[in-house]
Amino acid sequence: MLIPSAFAADAAPAADAMTTLGQFLPLIVIFVLFWFMLIRPQMKQAKEQRKLIEALQKGDEVTTSAGIVGRITKVADGYVSLEIAPDTVITVQKHTVSTLLPKGTIKAL
């Protein structure tokens, strides 16, 4: 005969539950490390930023993400008006406010 006989391969041994867990253990450890070192701190920082933006009020001294320092003169839904110099008022989006400064900081500059 030209075609040799085909033999069935032996059945694969059943996977042990501990072996399967051992294979996924490094992935689980990496996910846990990512959670505690990256995701969780970013969520806390975003929550603090939301609280800061919600608490903005007229008279607060702030710094924007662009580095502009000013005093809030008007608070609207999505915008705040900043007085950056005498008689110079600009309007910026609320989410660009990055830092709330202590009172009197602008005079010290």
C-alpha positions as CSV (number, residue, x, y, z in Angstrom):
1,M,0.0,0.0,0.0
2,L,1.1,3.5,-0.7
3,I,-0.7,5.2,2.2
4,P,0.4,4.0,5.7
5,S,-2.2,3.3,8.3
6,A,-3.2,6.2,10.5
7,F,-3.1,5.8,14.2
8,A,-5.1,7.9,16.6
9,A,-3.1,10.0,19.1
10,D,-3.3,9.3,22.7
11,A,-5.9,11.3,24.6
12,A,-4.5,14.4,26.3
13,P,-4.4,14.2,30.1
14,A,-7.1,16.1,31.9
15,A,-6.0,19.6,33.0
16,D,-5.7,19.9,36.7
17,A,-7.5,22.9,38.4
18,M,-4.2,24.0,40.1
19,T,-2.3,23.9,36.8
20,T,-5.0,26.1,35.2
21,L,-4.9,28.5,38.1
22,G,-1.1,28.5,38.0
23,Q,-1.2,29.6,34.3
24,F,-3.4,32.6,35.0
25,L,-1.8,33.6,38.3
26,P,0.7,36.0,36.7
27,L,-2.1,37.8,34.7
28,I,-4.1,38.1,37.9
29,V,-1.1,39.5,39.8
30,I,-0.4,42.0,37.0
31,F,-4.0,43.2,37.0
32,V,-4.0,43.7,40.8
33,L,-0.8,45.7,40.6
34,F,-2.2,47.8,37.8
35,W,-5.3,48.4,39.9
36,F,-3.5,49.6,43.0
37,M,-0.7,51.5,41.2
38,L,-2.4,53.1,38.3
39,I,-6.2,52.9,38.1
40,R,-7.1,53.6,41.7
41,P,-4.9,56.7,42.2
42,Q,-6.2,58.2,38.9
43,M,-9.8,57.6,40.1
44,K,-9.1,59.3,43.4
45,Q,-7.4,62.3,41.7
46,A,-10.4,62.7,39.2
47,K,-12.8,62.6,42.1
48,E,-10.9,65.4,43.9
49,Q,-10.8,67.4,40.7
50,R,-14.6,67.1,40.3
51,K,-15.1,68.2,43.9
52,L,-12.8,71.2,43.3
53,I,-14.6,72.3,40.2
54,E,-18.0,72.0,41.9
55,A,-16.9,74.1,44.8
56,L,-15.6,77.1,42.8
57,Q,-17.1,80.4,43.8
58,K,-16.7,84.1,43.1
59,G,-13.6,85.5,44.7
60,D,-11.5,82.3,44.7
61,E,-8.0,82.6,43.4
62,V,-7.1,79.8,40.9
63,T,-4.6,78.5,38.5
64,T,-5.6,77.1,35.1
65,S,-4.0,74.1,33.4
66,A,-2.4,76.7,31.0
67,G,-0.7,78.4,33.9
68,I,-2.9,81.5,34.1
69,V,-3.4,82.8,37.6
70,G,-6.5,84.8,38.3
71,R,-9.4,85.6,40.6
72,I,-12.9,84.3,39.8
73,T,-15.4,87.1,39.1
74,K,-18.3,85.1,37.7
75,V,-19.2,81.4,37.7
76,A,-21.5,80.0,35.0
77,D,-22.5,76.4,34.2
78,G,-19.5,75.4,32.2
79,Y,-17.4,78.5,32.4
80,V,-15.7,80.8,34.9
81,S,-14.6,84.4,34.3
82,L,-11.1,85.2,35.6
83,E,-9.7,88.6,36.4
84,I,-6.0,88.2,35.4
85,A,-5.1,91.9,35.8
86,P,-7.0,95.0,36.7
87,D,-9.9,95.5,34.2
88,T,-8.8,92.4,32.3
89,V,-11.3,89.5,32.5
90,I,-11.1,86.3,30.5
91,T,-13.6,83.4,30.3
92,V,-12.3,79.8,30.5
93,Q,-13.9,76.5,30.8
94,K,-14.4,75.1,34.4
95,H,-12.4,71.9,33.7
96,T,-9.3,73.9,32.9
97,V,-9.1,75.1,36.5
98,S,-6.4,73.0,38.1
99,T,-5.5,74.5,41.5
100,L,-7.3,76.5,44.1
101,L,-4.8,79.0,45.6
102,P,-4.9,80.4,49.2
103,K,-6.4,83.9,49.5
104,G,-3.9,86.7,48.9
105,T,-1.6,84.6,46.6
106,I,-2.1,86.9,43.7
107,K,-1.1,90.0,45.7
108,A,2.1,88.2,46.8
109,L,3.0,87.6,43.1
